[in-house]
Amino acid sequence: MTSPLRAREAAIEVDKVVTRFGSHVVHSDVTFTVDRSEIFALIGGSGSGKSTLLREIILLHKPDAGSIRVLGQELTGIGEDDAAALRQRWGVMFQHGGLFDALTVKENVGLPLREHTQLDDDLIDELAMAKLAMAGLTAEVGAQHPSELSGGMLKRASLARALALDPELLFLDEPTSGLDPVSAEGVDNLVLKLRDLFGLTIFLITHDLDLLWQVADRVAVLADGKVQGVGSMTELSRRDEPSIRQFFDSARGRAAQAQEQRVAAKAPAHENGSTPSKPR
């Protein structure tokens, strides 16, 4: 499943990144590229450095060596003004929501607009409600506080806030963790809808194999300080490296792969008899 824009323009370029914490080497040579309008997933075992790499890409941590370019901007040595401008071009959905409990959901979603625009309060409230609707939430939810929401609703509210500034690039950190299957499927469908409707580039970290099979165009496997392989889930499932096979040989991996095969078998065929791929 190669992105149709793969040869045109990169949204994220990570080149030979090295990260150390004291004597502990987290990344020794991490390299990959994320294309525009692609859903790109990063997976790896606990301690492989996924979250650290995400923090480096969103300017919360500096690598010890290597290069990271986001939306054409080199992050090494970036000035404060350029960094602030770049942050407004992306949105981040953090794993645990990251919403402020003292604010209503609507106020949380409108907060980036209040911080970074000169719009009046009434217009900000309208835009916040529009983002909540985009994430599948009602006006009633906007009046609630984060502590009153279910896990699935909290994920959607966090996603609505990430969309507040109409980003070009969306970062999702474990977007379905802790959700029941129905809520998780709703997030899966929403991710695809956002990319297909708005052409967003989506970079996600997840352990959810169903999510990977359903939405990811390409997946990078991070292990032993390096990217061990990049490709579609189908392509990776044919690889022999132990660091990649572990995601497919477990009981969960086999179940997710079998479910994907059942869905593909039920899909209508093209005229040539092939099964259509997922929407791009």
N, C-alpha and C positions, 0 to 999 in steps of 0.2 A: 504494500500500500504506500506508494510514493506520492508525496504531495505534488499537485500540479504546478506549484510555484517553486519547486525545489531548485530549479536552475536560475531563478530570477533574482531573488533577494533574500538575505538572511535576516531574521529578527534577533537571534542570539548567536554569538560565536564565542565558544570557549576553547582556548588554545593552550595546551601544555600547562595547565594550572597546577600549582603545587601549594599545599596547605599543611602547615605544621603547628602543633601545640606542644611547645617544648621539644622533647625528643620524639614525640609521637607524630608519625606522618599519616595524615588523613588522606590527602591526595598527592600522588607522586607524578602524574602526567595525565590530566583529564582533558580530553579534547572531544568536542562534538559541535554540531551546528543545528539550529532550529530554524526552519523556513517560515516565511510569512504565511499566515492563514493555516498553519499546521497545528494539530493537537499532538504534542510531543510529551511523552512520559519518561520520568527518571525513576528507576527502581533499583533496589539493592537491599542487602541484609542490614540488620541493626548495626550501627557503627560504621557503615560504609561511607558516610560523609554526604548523604543526600541533602539533609537539612542545612549543613554547613555550606554546601555549594549554592543552595537557594539563597542563603543569606548573602553570599558573595555577589550573586547576580543582582540582588535588589539593594546593594550598597549598604548592607548592615555589617559586613566583615570584609577585610582586605586579604586576598591570598598572598602568599609569600613570593610567588613567582608566576609567570604566565600572563596571558591576556584574556580579558573578557570584554566583548563589544555587545552592546544592547541597543537596538534600533539605530545602528550606525555609529554609536558613541563609544569610544574607548573609555573604560572605567578607571584605568590606572592613571592617577594624577588628575582626575576630574575635579574641577573647581566647584565651590558650593552652589553658585548660581546655575551652572550647567546640570549639577546633580539634582537640584530642586526642580528644574524644568523637565528633566528626564523622568523623575518620579511621577509627575503628573500625566505621563503618557502610558503608565502601567497601573494595574490594580492588583491587589494581593488579598486572597482569601486565606487567612491563617487557619491552622488545623483546629484550634479551639475557639474559633470565632473572632476573638479579639475585640468584641464590642464592649462599650462602656455601660456598666450596669445602672449607673445613675441617670442615663439618658434613655428616652424611648427608642424603639427601633427606628422610627422615622427620623428622629434627631441624630441617631448614629449614622444613618445613611446620608443625611444631609451635611454631616460634619466636614467631609472633604470639600464640599462646595463652599461652605462658610469660610474655610481656611484659605482656599486658593482662588476664589472668584469674588467679584464685587456685586453679585446678584442680590436682590432684596430677599427678605425672609420668606415672603409669600411664594415667590417663584422657586426658591430653594425647596420649600415644602412640597410644591407641585412636582418638581423633578424627583425628589426623594420618593414620593408615592409612585411615580412612573417607574422608577428602578425596582421598587418592591413588586409592582405588578409584573415587570419583566422577569423577576425571579419567582413568580408564581405565588406571591403573598398578597393578602387583602389589606384594605385600609384599616380594618380592625386590628390586624397584627401590627401595623405601624404605630398604633397607640399603646401597645404593650411594651413592657421592659424585657430585656434579654432573658432574665431569670424566669419569665413566665412562658417561654417558648419550649417546644419539644426540640429534640436533637435535629430533626430534619428541617424544621422551621428556622432554627438558629443558623444552620449551614446556608440556607437560602438568604437569610437576612445579611449574613456576612458577605455573600456573593453580591447582593444588591449594593452594599457599600463599596465593594471593589469595583463596581461598574459606574459609580457616581460620576466620575470625570470622563466618561466615554473613552476608556483606554484602548490603545492599539494592541496591548499585550496584557494577558491575564495570567497570573500565577495562582495555582490552586494547590494548597498543601493538605494532603489527605482529605479530599472533599467528601468522601463517603464513610470515613471511619466512624464507627459507633452507631451507624444507622441500620435500621431494619431493611430487609430486601426491597420492600416497596418504596421506601423513602430513597434508598440508594439508586434504584432504577429511575426515580424521578430526577435525581441529580444527573445521572448519565444522560438522559434525554435533554435536560436543560443545557448541558455543556455542548452537545452537538448542535442544538438550536442556536446558541449564541455564536458559535463559529460559522454556521451556515448562513445566518441572517446578517451578521455584522462583519464577517471576515476577520474575526479576532484571531490572533495567534495565542494559543493556550499552552502553557507549560505546567505540567502537574507532577506532583510526587504522590505515589499511592502504593498501598499493599493490596488493593482490591483488584483481583485478577479478572473479575467480571467487567469492571470498569475498563481495564486495559483492553480486553477483547472487544468491547462494545464501541469505544470511542477513540482509542489512540491510533493515529496514523503511523507513528514510529515510536519505538521504545528504546531507551538506552539502559544497559545493565551496568551498574557501578559496583566494582568489587576489587579488592586488593589495590586500592588507590588509583585505579584506571577504569575507563569505559571498556568493558570486555566485549561488547557487541552492540550494534544499533540496527534496527530493522522493524518491520511489522511483527506482530505477535506470531503470525504464521511463519515468517522467516526465522524468527528466533527459536520457535518450537522445533526446528529442524537442525539446530546447532548441537554440537556434542560437548562443548566446554562445561565442566561441572558447575561453574559459577552461573551459567545460564540455565542448565538443565534442572537445577533445584527448583526453579519457578514452574516447571512443567511436570516434574515427576512426583511431586507431592500429591496427596489425595485432593487437596483444594485445586491444585493446578490441573489435574486430570478432569475434575468435575467442571471447571470453568471452560476448558477446551472442548469437552464433550457438549456442553450447552451451546457454545458458539457454533459447533458443527451442526447441531440440530436446528438452530435458527437459520443457518445458511442453507440447509437442505430444504427448509420450508419456503424460502424466498422464491419469488417468481424468476424464471430464467429469461435471459436475453434470447433474441432470435437464434443466436448461434449455439444456444444450449448451455452457455456458461451462467454461473450464478453471479448476480450483480454485487459489486463491493459496496461498502458502507458509503453514505453520502459524503461528499468532499466539501 
